[in-house]
Amino acid sequence: MAFLYGILVIVMLVGIAGAVIPGIPGASLILGAILVWGFINGFSGMAWTLGIAILVLVSSISIDILATYWGAKQSGASKWGQIGCFVGFALGFFGLLPALPFGGPLFGMLFGPFVGAVVGEFLYRKDMEFSQRLKLSVKAGIGIVVGSVVGNIIQGALAIATVIVFLVTTWPPVSS
């Protein structure tokens, strides 16, 4: 039983990383590990842990959306910049951005949203002079990425708190 507990804690640690690193599941991995432990132990004494994990999963999804929106709003980005951010993330995630001599896919997932937001915003502001257009596009790209990073940091803190609650409520790992 202790071996399975250790494996589930490792899965949760990957979930913590996933809460911060784009492209890796975060709160859903943590919730999944908690559910596995709950099934094995008949969910005895796990109401708080399970409730917190579900709340964190729902909150993480909301934070992801709201933080990006907040960053876009603070920087004056349009919907085009936000759509560009999403497209850039997808291209970076699947490695479809031009090859760079360093970084790999993780760099693409971090760099892609910025490039996508800048391109989307640049296309949207076609009625402006080039230098002003470029300046506003870069500002929007930075705002969207900063909002996403802030959201990821908050999600990481929530993921850590969830794992701590799990460890506190289930230690030592014995089955009922």
QUIMOUR-V302790 format. One record per helix or strand. SS is the DSSP state (h for helix, s for strand). FROM is the first residue (numbers start at 0). TO is the last residue. Records with the same first field share a line. If there is no record, write none. Layout:
BEGIN
SS=FROM-TO  FROM-TO
END
This chain:
BEGIN
h=1-19  26-39  46-74  78-92  103-123  129-169
END
